[in-house]
């Protein structure tokens, strides 16, 4: 799953930020009023360090890992997303950040590149919701003007690394806070057209079974962005919202094999008379043999349930 984590822009800087997030699957969805299954972990080690290799070292550029670590630790502590220390036998969260830099030059032009990674682990794992664990990375690049001495500017690299580290932590904190955010705030994010938290808000709506989010989620099933459509469908499936069947079966092209696989499987999971009727139609009349077979198998499972 691709996601924008730690993305940032400045009118004074030209940046390209790419990120990839990997998260341990969360616990089964629970209602918004249910008691939490796990306790909030205690904050343990927070550390920032350079992932320096021969290929990623830039001559003349150095970093203060101790200062970066102190700033990161303060950022996490100020967010107050973890429990206070001192609870016996508590799960402990470890926050590790690594970064690497590269200096690229060609045809008289220079480019500073940096990549930062955030890994949050919790142990013992059985004591905390797996959602606390996260493995995220972000990359950015920034052109700069070569000086007469030909040395890369320390300030450019320091700014690049500091901003990436800060943004990775900021977005992680924001995602964690969203788990307990008011329902109206989550719905507002879902309805927004922009924002790095939109996809997370969609996922939270499904996990927390937020009924106010159903209508906006149904509307997103026809969104132009496939990632948004799929996220909305996942949330509605988690909520077992059968109203999604009518939207899915009327808005998607039956000639798109990949989309049809999603529709057939989702409709079968949601169930109900409308789902059964649609699967019977696809099983009998669809032009693609593979889709007909998938519909038949899905219909059989639906009838068994």
Secondary structure, DSSP 8 states (H G I E B T S, - for coil): -B---S---BTTB----EEEEEE--------TTS--SS---EEEEEEEEE---TTT--TT----HHHHHHHHHHHHHHHT-SB-TT-TT--EEEEEEEEEEEEEEETTEEEEEEEEEEEEEEESGGGS-GGG-EEEEEEEEEEE---TT----HHHHHHHHHHHHHHHHHHHHHHHHHTTS-HHHHHHHHH-S--TTHHHHHHHHHHHT-GGGHHHHHHHTT-S-HHHHHHHHHHHHHTT-THHHHHHHHHS-TT-HHHHHHHHHHHHHH-SHHHHHHHHHHHHH-S-HHHHHHHHHHHHHHHH-
